[in-house]
């Protein structure tokens, strides 16, 4: 029972602001969802993925980390990175990129 109803009157009274306010429930909504990706972050990741795809790059996933790794691998290779045909993007360094270009991967 709310403090208002304990002090003023035990039953709900129609038209009483204190009774009305005591029935409200407050929730945190999206602010409490630590697991869910925020809309702003989600949109940023999708935009980064879209830009990479338009450049011919195929990241291993749509999250920002995978997209950035694929972009870096593309820069090292001098051509668009393809996750389905090439080693993992994070494993590609200058030496690996040179070897891949020589072999034709």
C-alpha positions in Angstrom: 0.0 0.0 0.0 1.3 3.4 -0.9 2.3 6.0 1.8 -0.5 8.3 0.6 -3.2 5.7 1.2 -1.8 4.8 4.6 -1.9 8.4 5.7 -4.9 9.8 3.9 -7.5 7.1 3.2 -7.1 3.3 2.8 -9.4 2.9 -0.2 -8.9 4.2 -3.7 -10.8 7.5 -4.2 -11.9 8.5 -7.7 -10.6 11.9 -8.5 -7.8 11.9 -5.8 -4.5 12.8 -7.4 -2.5 10.9 -4.7 -4.5 7.7 -5.4 -4.1 8.2 -9.1 -0.3 8.8 -8.9 0.1 5.8 -6.7 -1.1 3.5 -9.4 1.5 4.6 -12.0 4.3 2.2 -12.8 7.6 3.6 -14.1 9.8 1.5 -16.3 13.3 2.2 -17.8 12.3 1.0 -21.2 15.2 0.9 -23.7 17.5 2.7 -21.3 17.9 -0.5 -19.3 18.6 -2.9 -22.1 22.3 -3.3 -21.8 22.2 -6.3 -24.2 20.5 -4.7 -27.1 22.4 -2.5 -29.5 21.2 1.1 -29.5 19.5 2.3 -32.6 22.2 4.9 -33.2 25.0 2.3 -33.0 23.0 -0.2 -35.1 22.4 2.4 -37.9 26.1 3.4 -37.8 27.1 -0.3 -38.3 24.7 -0.8 -41.1 25.9 2.3 -42.9 29.6 1.3 -42.5 28.7 -2.2 -43.9 26.7 -0.6 -46.8 29.7 1.7 -47.7 32.1 -1.3 -47.6 29.8 -3.3 -49.9 29.5 -0.4 -52.3 33.3 -0.4 -52.5 33.3 -4.1 -53.3 34.5 -5.2 -49.9 32.9 -8.3 -48.4 33.4 -8.3 -44.6 32.9 -11.4 -42.5 30.1 -9.7 -40.7 28.1 -6.5 -40.4 29.5 -5.4 -37.1 31.8 -2.4 -37.1 34.9 -4.4 -36.1 34.5 -6.8 -39.0 33.9 -4.0 -41.4 37.0 -2.0 -40.2 39.2 -5.1 -40.4 38.0 -5.8 -43.9 38.7 -2.2 -44.9 42.3 -2.4 -43.5 42.9 -5.7 -45.3 41.7 -4.1 -48.5 44.1 -1.3 -48.1 47.0 -3.7 -47.5 46.0 -5.9 -50.5 45.4 -3.0 -52.8 42.0 -4.6 -53.8 38.7 -5.4 -52.2 38.8 -8.0 -49.5 36.5 -11.0 -49.8 35.8 -12.8 -46.6 34.5 -15.9 -48.3 37.6 -16.4 -50.5 40.4 -15.0 -48.3 42.0 -15.6 -44.9 40.5 -13.8 -41.9 41.0 -10.0 -42.3 42.7 -9.6 -38.9 45.4 -12.1 -40.0 46.3 -10.1 -43.1 49.4 -7.9 -42.6 51.9 -6.5 -45.2 53.8 -9.7 -45.6 50.7 -11.8 -46.0 49.2 -9.3 -48.4 52.3 -9.4 -50.6 52.3 -13.2 -50.6 48.6 -13.3 -51.4 49.1 -11.0 -54.3 52.0 -13.0 -55.7 50.1 -16.3 -55.4 46.9 -14.7 -56.8 44.6 -15.3 -53.9 
